[in-house]
Amino acid sequence: QVQLVESGGGLVQAGGSLRLSCVVSGIIVSTKTMAWYRQAPGKQRELVALIISGGTTNYADSVKGRFTISRHNAKNTVYLQMNSLKPEDTAVYYCNAEGTKTYWGQGTQVTVSS
């Protein structure tokens, strides 16, 4: 059974930082494309960042230079380091795994106050 469990969300002031974690079981993160998505109220879910099996990363233009996606293979965990947070980063953040199937976590709320 595949599980993706996010944590690390919370309330932070603009300019602050948070690190999200996605602990994965049932699949090996280093063999999959792992990603973080977010969904703000009234908006569609959007891709924030991804890391492919070879380690290459890609980011949405809105977060480039502020967010960093990484993974710890031994812990089978994916991270999203978020710096210089802005109110428009407020959303529920979801961990995603793409392989022969798509898997999602339950999401973690990030709220950035101005």
N, CA, C and O atoms as a Tinker XYZ file with bonds, in Angstrom:
   456  protein
     1  N      0.839000   -1.176000    0.000000    73     2
     2  CA     0.000000    0.000000    0.000000    64     1     3
     3  C      0.890000    1.248000    0.000000    63     2     4     5
     4  O      1.808000    1.371000    0.811000    81     3
     5  N      0.605000    2.151000   -0.907000    73     3     6
     6  CA     1.396000    3.369000   -1.038000    64     5     7
     7  C      0.779000    4.467000   -0.176000    63     6     8     9
     8  O     -0.429000    4.697000   -0.207000    81     7
     9  N      1.633000    5.136000    0.591000    73     7    10
    10  CA     1.180000    6.269000    1.400000    64     9    11
    11  C      2.160000    7.413000    1.264000    63    10    12    13
    12  O      3.376000    7.218000    1.273000    81    11
    13  N      1.612000    8.613000    1.137000    73    11    14
    14  CA     2.390000    9.842000    1.138000    64    13    15
    15  C      1.820000   10.702000    2.267000    63    14    16    17
    16  O      0.639000   11.048000    2.252000    81    15
    17  N      2.651000   11.040000    3.232000    73    15    18
    18  CA     2.191000   11.780000    4.401000    64    17    19
    19  C      2.967000   13.079000    4.514000    63    18    20    21
    20  O      4.168000   13.083000    4.787000    81    19
    21  N      2.260000   14.186000    4.299000    73    19    22
    22  CA     2.889000   15.505000    4.373000    64    21    23
    23  C      2.833000   16.058000    5.790000    63    22    24    25
    24  O      1.945000   15.721000    6.573000    81    23
    25  N      3.789000   16.904000    6.096000    73    23    26
    26  CA     3.810000   17.631000    7.356000    64    25    27
    27  C      4.630000   18.895000    7.170000    63    26    28    29
    28  O      5.304000   19.072000    6.156000    81    27
    29  N      4.563000   19.774000    8.165000    73    27    30
    30  CA     5.397000   20.967000    8.136000    64    29    31
    31  C      4.676000   22.254000    7.793000    63    30    32    33
    32  O      5.265000   23.333000    7.856000    81    31
    33  N      3.417000   22.153000    7.433000    73    31    34
    34  CA     2.671000   23.368000    7.138000    64    33    35
    35  C      2.382000   24.160000    8.399000    63    34    36    37
    36  O      2.638000   23.705000    9.513000    81    35
    37  N      1.842000   25.360000    8.201000    73    35    38
    38  CA     1.511000   26.190000    9.344000    64    37    39
    39  C      1.289000   27.624000    8.941000    63    38    40    41
    40  O      1.149000   27.952000    7.763000    81    39
    41  N      1.261000   28.474000    9.954000    73    39    42
    42  CA     1.062000   29.912000    9.752000    64    41    43
    43  C      2.400000   30.621000    9.910000    63    42    44    45
    44  O      3.109000   30.419000   10.896000    81    43
    45  N      2.736000   31.453000    8.930000    73    43    46
    46  CA     4.011000   32.166000    8.969000    64    45    47
    47  C      3.798000   33.572000    8.417000    63    46    48    49
    48  O      2.912000   33.793000    7.591000    81    47
    49  N      4.605000   34.509000    8.870000    73    47    50
    50  CA     4.523000   35.870000    8.348000    64    49    51
    51  C      5.235000   35.967000    7.004000    63    50    52    53
    52  O      6.137000   35.185000    6.703000    81    51
    53  N      4.822000   36.921000    6.221000    73    51    54
    54  CA     5.481000   37.163000    4.942000    64    53    55
    55  C      6.975000   37.363000    5.169000    63    54    56    57
    56  O      7.388000   38.050000    6.104000    81    55
    57  N      7.776000   36.753000    4.300000    73    55    58
    58  CA     9.221000   36.802000    4.426000    64    57    59
    59  C      9.803000   35.638000    5.208000    63    58    60    61
    60  O     11.018000   35.440000    5.229000    81    59
    61  N      8.941000   34.873000    5.846000    73    59    62
    62  CA     9.396000   33.744000    6.637000    64    61    63
    63  C      9.644000   32.492000    5.811000    63    62    64    65
    64  O      9.548000   32.499000    4.584000    81    63
    65  N      9.965000   31.418000    6.523000    73    63    66
    66  CA    10.299000   30.149000    5.865000    64    65    67
    67  C      9.549000   28.990000    6.508000    63    66    68    69
    68  O      9.187000   29.030000    7.684000    81    67
    69  N      9.330000   27.965000    5.707000    73    67    70
    70  CA     8.790000   26.695000    6.185000    64    69    71
    71  C      9.457000   25.578000    5.394000    63    70    72    73
    72  O      9.878000   25.775000    4.254000    81    71
    73  N      9.547000   24.413000    6.005000    73    71    74
    74  CA     9.996000   23.232000    5.269000    64    73    75
    75  C      8.926000   22.158000    5.370000    63    74    76    77
    76  O      8.572000   21.706000    6.458000    81    75
    77  N      8.427000   21.766000    4.225000    73    75    78
    78  CA     7.447000   20.690000    4.149000    64    77    79
    79  C      8.163000   19.359000    3.949000    63    78    80    81
    80  O      9.180000   19.276000    3.260000    81    79
    81  N      7.611000   18.329000    4.562000    73    79    82
    82  CA     8.145000   16.977000    4.404000    64    81    83
    83  C      7.057000   16.059000    3.863000    63    82    84    85
    84  O      5.875000   16.223000    4.167000    81    83
    85  N      7.472000   15.105000    3.067000    73    83    86
    86  CA     6.551000   14.090000    2.541000    64    85    87
    87  C      7.220000   12.739000    2.768000    63    86    88    89
    88  O      8.138000   12.357000    2.043000    81    87
    89  N      6.752000   12.030000    3.777000    73    87    90
    90  CA     7.282000   10.696000    4.070000    64    89    91
    91  C      6.501000    9.681000    3.241000    63    90    92    93
    92  O      5.272000    9.626000    3.286000    81    91
    93  N      7.241000    8.887000    2.492000    73    91    94
    94  CA     6.619000    7.983000    1.526000    64    93    95
    95  C      6.859000    6.533000    1.913000    63    94    96    97
    96  O      7.955000    6.169000    2.340000    81    95
    97  N      5.839000    5.715000    1.765000    73    95    98
    98  CA     5.977000    4.275000    1.957000    64    97    99
    99  C      5.302000    3.560000    0.796000    63    98   100   101
   100  O      4.332000    4.055000    0.220000    81    99
   101  N      5.827000    2.399000    0.468000    73    99   102
   102  CA     5.235000    1.584000   -0.580000    64   101   103
   103  C      5.846000    1.766000   -1.951000    63   102   104   105
   104  O      5.671000    0.912000   -2.821000    81   103
   105  N      6.558000    2.859000   -2.164000    73   103   106
   106  CA     7.305000    3.091000   -3.389000    64   105   107
   107  C      8.638000    3.731000   -3.005000    63   106   108   109
   108  O      8.789000    4.254000   -1.901000    81   107
   109  N      9.588000    3.686000   -3.913000    73   107   110
   110  CA    10.910000    4.249000   -3.655000    64   109   111
   111  C     11.007000    5.592000   -4.348000    63   110   112   113
   112  O     10.930000    5.666000   -5.575000    81   111
   113  N     11.175000    6.651000   -3.578000    73   111   114
   114  CA    11.092000    8.007000   -4.142000    64   113   115
   115  C     12.175000    8.255000   -5.181000    63   114   116   117
   116  O     11.968000    9.029000   -6.115000    81   115
   117  N     13.326000    7.610000   -5.032000    73   115   118
   118  CA    14.425000    7.872000   -5.960000    64   117   119
   119  C     14.172000    7.270000   -7.348000    63   118   120   121
   120  O     14.909000    7.553000   -8.293000    81   119
   121  N     13.141000    6.450000   -7.465000    73   119   122
   122  CA    12.828000    5.825000   -8.757000    64   121   123
   123  C     11.626000    6.478000   -9.443000    63   122   124   125
   124  O     11.242000    6.079000  -10.542000    81   123
   125  N     11.045000    7.466000   -8.801000    73   123   126
   126  CA     9.838000    8.115000   -9.307000    64   125   127
   127  C     10.084000    9.604000   -9.545000    63   126   128   129
   128  O     11.068000   10.179000   -9.079000    81   127
   129  N      9.159000   10.201000  -10.283000    73   127   130
   130  CA     9.102000   11.655000  -10.321000    64   129   131
   131  C      8.236000   12.083000   -9.145000    63   130   132   133
   132  O      7.062000   11.725000   -9.055000    81   131
   133  N      8.833000   12.851000   -8.253000    73   131   134
   134  CA     8.135000   13.341000   -7.067000    64   133   135
   135  C      7.902000   14.835000   -7.236000    63   134   136   137
   136  O      8.742000   15.553000   -7.779000    81   135
   137  N      6.756000   15.284000   -6.765000    73   135   138
   138  CA     6.415000   16.688000   -6.977000    64   137   139
   139  C      5.625000   17.239000   -5.793000    63   138   140   141
   140  O      5.035000   16.500000   -5.006000    81   139
   141  N      5.639000   18.540000   -5.702000    73   139   142
   142  CA     4.760000   19.285000   -4.799000    64   141   143
   143  C      3.808000   20.120000   -5.657000    63   142   144   145
   144  O      4.220000   20.809000   -6.590000    81   143
   145  N      2.545000   20.036000   -5.315000    73   143   146
   146  CA     1.513000   20.860000   -5.928000    64   145   147
   147  C      0.884000   21.706000   -4.825000    63   146   148   149
   148  O      1.070000   21.438000   -3.638000    81   147
   149  N      0.146000   22.718000   -5.231000    73   147   150
   150  CA    -0.614000   23.494000   -4.252000    64   149   151
   151  C     -1.950000   23.902000   -4.854000    63   150   152   153
   152  O     -2.110000   24.009000   -6.070000    81   151
   153  N     -2.895000   24.124000   -3.959000    73   151   154
   154  CA    -4.222000   24.568000   -4.382000    64   153   155
   155  C     -4.721000   25.619000   -3.409000    63   154   156   157
   156  O     -4.927000   25.355000   -2.224000    81   155
   157  N     -4.908000   26.812000   -3.937000    73   155   158
   158  CA    -5.456000   27.916000   -3.158000    64   157   159
   159  C     -6.975000   27.904000   -3.289000    63   158   160   161
   160  O     -7.508000   27.340000   -4.244000    81   159
   161  N     -7.676000   28.519000   -2.342000    73   159   162
   162  CA    -9.140000   28.540000   -2.402000    64   161   163
   163  C     -9.645000   29.139000   -3.710000    63   162   164   165
   164  O     -9.219000   30.222000   -4.113000    81   163
   165  N    -10.550000   28.429000   -4.364000    73   163   166
   166  CA   -11.132000   28.920000   -5.601000    64   165   167
   167  C    -10.242000   28.798000   -6.815000    63   166   168   169
   168  O    -10.605000   29.267000   -7.894000    81   167
   169  N     -9.085000   28.179000   -6.666000    73   167   170
   170  CA    -8.157000   28.049000   -7.791000    64   169   171
   171  C     -7.868000   26.580000   -8.079000    63   170   172   173
   172  O     -8.108000   25.705000   -7.247000    81   171
   173  N     -7.347000   26.335000   -9.275000    73   171   174
   174  CA    -6.976000   24.977000   -9.647000    64   173   175
   175  C     -5.665000   24.582000   -8.980000    63   174   176   177
   176  O     -4.837000   25.426000   -8.635000    81   175
   177  N     -5.505000   23.289000   -8.812000    73   175   178
   178  CA    -4.238000   22.781000   -8.284000    64   177   179
   179  C     -3.139000   23.056000   -9.297000    63   178   180   181
   180  O     -3.328000   22.857000  -10.497000    81   179
   181  N     -1.993000   23.512000   -8.814000    73   179   182
   182  CA    -0.887000   23.845000   -9.706000    64   181   183
   183  C      0.412000   23.199000   -9.239000    63   182   184   185
   184  O      0.636000   22.981000   -8.048000    81   183
   185  N      1.255000   22.902000  -10.218000    73   183   186
   186  CA     2.560000   22.329000   -9.921000    64   185   187
   187  C      3.475000   23.404000   -9.348000    63   186   188   189
   188  O      3.578000   24.505000   -9.889000    81   187
   189  N      4.127000   23.071000   -8.258000    73   187   190
   190  CA     5.071000   23.990000   -7.625000    64   189   191
   191  C      6.513000   23.606000   -7.966000    63   190   192   193
   192  O      7.306000   24.447000   -8.390000    81   191
   193  N      6.841000   22.328000   -7.776000    73   191   194
   194  CA     8.202000   21.867000   -8.017000    64   193   195
   195  C      8.197000   20.360000   -8.212000    63   194   196   197
   196  O      7.329000   19.658000   -7.692000    81   195
   197  N      9.172000   19.873000   -8.963000    73   195   198
   198  CA     9.305000   18.439000   -9.127000    64   197   199
   199  C     10.771000   18.041000   -9.170000    63   198   200   201
   200  O     11.651000   18.843000   -9.482000    81   199
   201  N     11.004000   16.770000   -8.846000    73   199   202
   202  CA    12.347000   16.203000   -8.930000    64   201   203
   203  C     12.202000   14.829000   -9.575000    63   202   204   205
   204  O     11.424000   13.991000   -9.119000    81   203
   205  N     12.961000   14.617000  -10.639000    73   203   206
   206  CA    12.875000   13.344000  -11.333000    64   205   207
   207  C     13.865000   12.347000  -10.738000    63   206   208   209
   208  O     14.678000   12.701000   -9.884000    81   207
   209  N     13.792000   11.115000  -11.191000    73   207   210
   210  CA    14.620000   10.069000  -10.588000    64   209   211
   211  C     16.105000   10.388000  -10.701000    63   210   212   213
   212  O     16.878000   10.047000   -9.806000    81   211
   213  N     16.511000   11.035000  -11.783000    73   211   214
   214  CA    17.915000   11.362000  -11.944000    64   213   215
   215  C     18.380000   12.536000  -11.111000    63   214   216   217
   216  O     19.576000   12.817000  -11.038000    81   215
   217  N     17.433000   13.228000  -10.477000    73   215   218
   218  CA    17.790000   14.334000   -9.597000    64   217   219
   219  C     17.535000   15.720000  -10.167000    63   218   220   221
   220  O     17.632000   16.716000   -9.450000    81   219
   221  N     17.213000   15.789000  -11.440000    73   219   222
   222  CA    16.916000   17.092000  -12.038000    64   221   223
   223  C     15.648000   17.666000  -11.423000    63   222   224   225
   224  O     14.675000   16.951000  -11.182000    81   223
   225  N     15.678000   18.973000  -11.175000    73   223   226
   226  CA    14.523000   19.644000  -10.575000    64   225   227
   227  C     13.945000   20.685000  -11.527000    63   226   228   229
   228  O     14.617000   21.169000  -12.437000    81   227
   229  N     12.683000   21.010000  -11.289000    73   227   230
   230  CA    12.022000   22.043000  -12.071000    64   229   231
   231  C     11.033000   22.766000  -11.160000    63   230   232   233
   232  O     10.460000   22.175000  -10.244000    81   231
   233  N     10.843000   24.065000  -11.433000    73   231   234
   234  CA    10.026000   24.895000  -10.566000    64   233   235
   235  C      9.057000   25.765000  -11.358000    63   234   236   237
   236  O      9.324000   26.147000  -12.497000    81   235
   237  N      7.940000   26.062000  -10.735000    73   235   238
   238  CA     7.045000   27.065000  -11.296000    64   237   239
   239  C      7.752000   28.410000  -11.249000    63   238   240   241
   240  O      8.528000   28.678000  -10.332000    81   239
   241  N      7.486000   29.246000  -12.229000    73   239   242
   242  CA     8.141000   30.555000  -12.277000    64   241   243
   243  C      7.894000   31.353000  -10.999000    63   242   244   245
   244  O      8.761000   32.106000  -10.556000    81   243
   245  N      6.728000   31.187000  -10.418000    73   243   246
   246  CA     6.346000   31.983000   -9.256000    64   245   247
   247  C      7.156000   31.659000   -8.001000    63   246   248   249
   248  O      7.162000   32.439000   -7.049000    81   247
   249  N      7.839000   30.511000   -7.994000    73   247   250
   250  CA     8.593000   30.122000   -6.799000    64   249   251
   251  C     10.089000   29.986000   -7.055000    63   250   252   253
   252  O     10.847000   29.719000   -6.122000    81   251
   253  N     10.526000   30.162000   -8.289000    73   251   254
   254  CA    11.956000   30.018000   -8.606000    64   253   255
   255  C     12.782000   30.975000   -7.774000    63   254   256   257
   256  O     12.450000   32.153000   -7.636000    81   255
   257  N     13.869000   30.448000   -7.219000    73   255   258
   258  CA    14.755000   31.257000   -6.395000    64   257   259
   259  C     14.320000   31.342000   -4.949000    63   258   260   261
   260  O     15.076000   31.831000   -4.110000    81   259
   261  N     13.109000   30.875000   -4.633000    73   259   262
   262  CA    12.611000   30.925000   -3.250000    64   261   263
   263  C     12.388000   29.536000   -2.669000    63   262   264   265
   264  O     12.604000   29.320000   -1.477000    81   263
   265  N     11.957000   28.596000   -3.501000    73   263   266
   266  CA    11.650000   27.233000   -3.041000    64   265   267
   267  C     12.703000   26.256000   -3.563000    63   266   268   269
   268  O     13.265000   26.438000   -4.643000    81   267
   269  N     12.951000   25.221000   -2.772000    73   267   270
   270  CA    13.873000   24.167000   -3.183000    64   269   271
   271  C     13.271000   22.802000   -2.862000    63   270   272   273
   272  O     12.893000   22.531000   -1.722000    81   271
   273  N     13.187000   21.957000   -3.871000    73   271   274
   274  CA    12.734000   20.582000   -3.662000    64   273   275
   275  C     13.952000   19.683000   -3.539000    63   274   276   277
   276  O     14.942000   19.856000   -4.250000    81   275
   277  N     13.869000   18.729000   -2.639000    73   275   278
   278  CA    14.976000   17.791000   -2.457000    64   277   279
   279  C     14.419000   16.466000   -1.952000    63   278   280   281
   280  O     13.242000   16.367000   -1.604000    81   279
   281  N     15.251000   15.481000   -1.916000    73   279   282
   282  CA    14.818000   14.185000   -1.375000    64   281   283
   283  C     15.951000   13.564000   -0.576000    63   282   284   285
   284  O     17.129000   13.809000   -0.833000    81   283
   285  N     15.564000   12.760000    0.393000    73   283   286
   286  CA    16.520000   12.006000    1.193000    64   285   287
   287  C     16.223000   10.535000    0.912000    63   286   288   289
   288  O     15.234000    9.988000    1.399000    81   287
   289  N     17.075000    9.913000    0.134000    73   287   290
   290  CA    16.782000    8.557000   -0.319000    64   289   291
   291  C     16.701000    7.558000    0.829000    63   290   292   293
   292  O     15.831000    6.687000    0.833000    81   291
   293  N     17.593000    7.676000    1.793000    73   291   294
   294  CA    17.595000    6.718000    2.900000    64   293   295
   295  C     16.320000    6.832000    3.746000    63   294   296   297
   296  O     15.841000    5.846000    4.306000    81   295
   297  N     15.784000    8.050000    3.827000    73   295   298
   298  CA    14.559000    8.258000    4.597000    64   297   299
   299  C     13.310000    8.128000    3.722000    63   298   300   301
   300  O     12.183000    8.185000    4.214000    81   299
   301  N     13.531000    7.952000    2.419000    73   299   302
   302  CA    12.415000    7.871000    1.472000    64   301   303
   303  C     11.455000    9.045000    1.660000    63   302   304   305
   304  O     10.239000    8.872000    1.740000    81   303
   305  N     12.024000   10.216000    1.726000    73   303   306
   306  CA    11.282000   11.438000    2.054000    64   305   307
   307  C     11.632000   12.532000    1.045000    63   306   308   309
   308  O     12.773000   12.653000    0.597000    81   307
   309  N     10.623000   13.317000    0.707000    73   307   310
   310  CA    10.806000   14.458000   -0.179000    64   309   311
   311  C     10.508000   15.730000    0.617000    63   310   312   313
   312  O      9.595000   15.756000    1.442000    81   311
   313  N     11.277000   16.770000    0.362000    73   311   314
   314  CA    11.135000   18.020000    1.097000    64   313   315
   315  C     10.838000   19.176000    0.140000    63   314   316   317
   316  O     11.148000   19.125000   -1.050000    81   315
   317  N     10.234000   20.203000    0.698000    73   315   318
   318  CA    10.090000   21.464000   -0.013000    64   317   319
   319  C     10.473000   22.568000    0.956000    63   318   320   321
   320  O      9.728000   22.885000    1.883000    81   319
   321  N     11.639000   23.147000    0.733000    73   319   322
   322  CA    12.088000   24.278000    1.536000    64   321   323
   323  C     11.531000   25.542000    0.906000    63   322   324   325
   324  O     11.776000   25.822000   -0.267000    81   323
   325  N     10.787000   26.298000    1.686000    73   323   326
   326  CA    10.128000   27.503000    1.172000    64   325   327
   327  C     10.653000   28.709000    1.933000    63   326   328   329
   328  O     10.447000   28.827000    3.141000    81   327
   329  N     11.329000   29.597000    1.227000    73   327   330
   330  CA    11.880000   30.814000    1.812000    64   329   331
   331  C     11.194000   32.040000    1.215000    63   330   332   333
   332  O     10.529000   31.956000    0.183000    81   331
   333  N     11.366000   33.161000    1.874000    73   331   334
   334  CA    10.796000   34.428000    1.388000    64   333   335
   335  C      9.322000   34.262000    1.022000    63   334   336   337
   336  O      8.881000   34.670000   -0.053000    81   335
   337  N      8.591000   33.668000    1.920000    73   335   338
   338  CA     7.187000   33.369000    1.633000    64   337   339
   339  C      6.364000   34.634000    1.465000    63   338   340   341
   340  O      6.603000   35.653000    2.114000    81   339
   341  N      5.386000   34.535000    0.571000    73   339   342
   342  CA     4.491000   35.651000    0.258000    64   341   343
   343  C      3.043000   35.238000    0.557000    63   342   344   345
   344  O      2.727000   34.048000    0.560000    81   343
   345  N      2.176000   36.207000    0.804000    73   343   346
   346  CA     0.764000   35.853000    1.042000    64   345   347
   347  C      0.164000   35.017000   -0.094000    63   346   348   349
   348  O     -0.701000   34.175000    0.145000    81   347
   349  N      0.616000   35.246000   -1.311000    73   347   350
   350  CA     0.069000   34.483000   -2.440000    64   349   351
   351  C      0.550000   33.028000   -2.466000    63   350   352   353
   352  O      0.095000   32.244000   -3.299000    81   351
   353  N      1.454000   32.668000   -1.572000    73   351   354
   354  CA     1.848000   31.260000   -1.437000    64   353   355
   355  C      0.863000   30.477000   -0.559000    63   354   356   357
   356  O      0.972000   29.257000   -0.438000    81   355
   357  N     -0.086000   31.173000    0.042000    73   355   358
   358  CA    -1.073000   30.503000    0.875000    64   357   359
   359  C     -1.870000   29.495000    0.065000    63   358   360   361
   360  O     -2.461000   29.833000   -0.961000    81   359
   361  N     -1.881000   28.257000    0.537000    73   359   362
   362  CA    -2.553000   27.171000   -0.181000    64   361   363
   363  C     -2.428000   25.882000    0.625000    63   362   364   365
   364  O     -1.705000   25.818000    1.620000    81   363
   365  N     -3.140000   24.873000    0.178000    73   363   366
   366  CA    -2.887000   23.509000    0.661000    64   365   367
   367  C     -1.843000   22.908000   -0.270000    63   366   368   369
   368  O     -1.998000   22.929000   -1.491000    81   367
   369  N     -0.787000   22.377000    0.314000    73   367   370
   370  CA     0.317000   21.805000   -0.459000    64   369   371
   371  C      0.219000   20.282000   -0.419000    63   370   372   373
   372  O      0.053000   19.673000    0.638000    81   371
   373  N      0.328000   19.689000   -1.608000    73   371   374
   374  CA     0.191000   18.243000   -1.764000    64   373   375
   375  C      1.455000   17.632000   -2.331000    63   374   376   377
   376  O      2.079000   18.176000   -3.242000    81   375
   377  N      1.812000   16.506000   -1.780000    73   375   378
   378  CA     2.901000   15.700000   -2.310000    64   377   379
   379  C      2.331000   14.749000   -3.367000    63   378   380   381
   380  O      1.220000   14.239000   -3.226000    81   379
   381  N      3.105000   14.525000   -4.417000    73   379   382
   382  CA     2.636000   13.720000   -5.546000    64   381   383
   383  C      3.748000   12.803000   -6.023000    63   382   384   385
   384  O      4.918000   13.186000   -6.052000    81   383
   385  N      3.371000   11.594000   -6.396000    73   383   386
   386  CA     4.319000   10.639000   -6.969000    64   385   387
   387  C      3.761000   10.134000   -8.284000    63   386   388   389
   388  O      2.604000    9.724000   -8.370000    81   387
   389  N      4.613000   10.171000   -9.322000    73   387   390
   390  CA     4.201000    9.729000  -10.647000    64   389   391
   391  C      5.031000    8.520000  -11.057000    63   390   392   393
   392  O      6.261000    8.555000  -11.046000    81   391
   393  N      4.327000    7.447000  -11.419000    73   391   394
   394  CA     4.984000    6.270000  -11.963000    64   393   395
   395  C      4.001000    5.634000  -12.917000    63   394   396   397
   396  O      3.427000    6.321000  -13.762000    81   395
   397  N      3.799000    4.359000  -12.801000    73   395   398
   398  CA     2.739000    3.719000  -13.578000    64   397   399
   399  C      1.377000    4.157000  -13.044000    63   398   400   401
   400  O      0.374000    4.108000  -13.756000    81   399
   401  N      1.356000    4.584000  -11.789000    73   399   402
   402  CA     0.159000    5.167000  -11.176000    64   401   403
   403  C      0.518000    6.512000  -10.550000    63   402   404   405
   404  O      1.689000    6.833000  -10.347000    81   403
   405  N     -0.517000    7.283000  -10.252000    73   403   406
   406  CA    -0.336000    8.569000   -9.592000    64   405   407
   407  C     -0.816000    8.470000   -8.161000    63   406   408   409
   408  O     -1.888000    7.932000   -7.885000    81   407
   409  N     -0.007000    8.997000   -7.251000    73   407   410
   410  CA    -0.360000    8.960000   -5.837000    64   409   411
   411  C     -0.314000   10.366000   -5.266000    63   410   412   413
   412  O      0.500000   11.193000   -5.676000    81   411
   413  N     -1.211000   10.626000   -4.300000    73   411   414
   414  CA    -1.297000   11.926000   -3.649000    64   413   415
   415  C     -1.313000   11.769000   -2.138000    63   414   416   417
   416  O     -1.832000   10.790000   -1.601000    81   415
   417  N     -0.736000   12.751000   -1.468000    73   415   418
   418  CA    -0.886000   12.837000   -0.038000    64   417   419
   419  C     -2.168000   13.554000    0.320000    63   418   420   421
   420  O     -2.947000   13.934000   -0.555000    81   419
   421  N     -2.384000   13.740000    1.623000    73   419   422
   422  CA    -3.623000   14.346000    2.091000    64   421   423
   423  C     -3.555000   15.871000    2.092000    63   422   424   425
   424  O     -4.584000   16.540000    2.188000    81   423
   425  N     -2.363000   16.410000    1.988000    73   423   426
   426  CA    -2.182000   17.852000    1.949000    64   425   427
   427  C     -1.844000   18.453000    3.302000    63   426   428   429
   428  O     -2.202000   17.914000    4.349000    81   427
   429  N     -1.150000   19.576000    3.259000    73   427   430
   430  CA    -0.824000   20.322000    4.468000    64   429   431
   431  C     -1.040000   21.805000    4.184000    63   430   432   433
   432  O     -0.629000   22.311000    3.140000    81   431
   433  N     -1.680000   22.489000    5.109000    73   431   434
   434  CA    -2.045000   23.895000    4.906000    64   433   435
   435  C     -0.867000   24.806000    5.199000    63   434   436   437
   436  O     -0.207000   24.688000    6.232000    81   435
   437  N     -0.619000   25.712000    4.274000    73   435   438
   438  CA     0.371000   26.769000    4.467000    64   437   439
   439  C     -0.362000   28.101000    4.374000    63   438   440   441
   440  O     -1.029000   28.386000    3.379000    81   439
   441  N     -0.233000   28.908000    5.411000    73   439   442
   442  CA    -0.873000   30.227000    5.431000    64   441   443
   443  C      0.193000   31.273000    5.698000    63   442   444   445
   444  O      0.918000   31.204000    6.691000    81   443
   445  N      0.281000   32.249000    4.793000    73   443   446
   446  CA     1.274000   33.313000    4.911000    64   445   447
   447  C      0.527000   34.618000    5.153000    63   446   448   449
   448  O     -0.268000   35.057000    4.321000    81   447
   449  N      0.790000   35.226000    6.292000    73   447   450
   450  CA     0.115000   36.481000    6.631000    64   449   451
   451  C      0.948000   37.679000    6.185000    63   450   452   453
   452  O      2.178000   37.630000    6.163000    81   451
   453  N      0.261000   38.736000    5.837000    73   451   454
   454  CA     0.967000   39.941000    5.358000    64   453   455
   455  C      1.311000   40.876000    6.509000    63   454   456
   456  O      1.903000   41.933000    6.290000    81   455
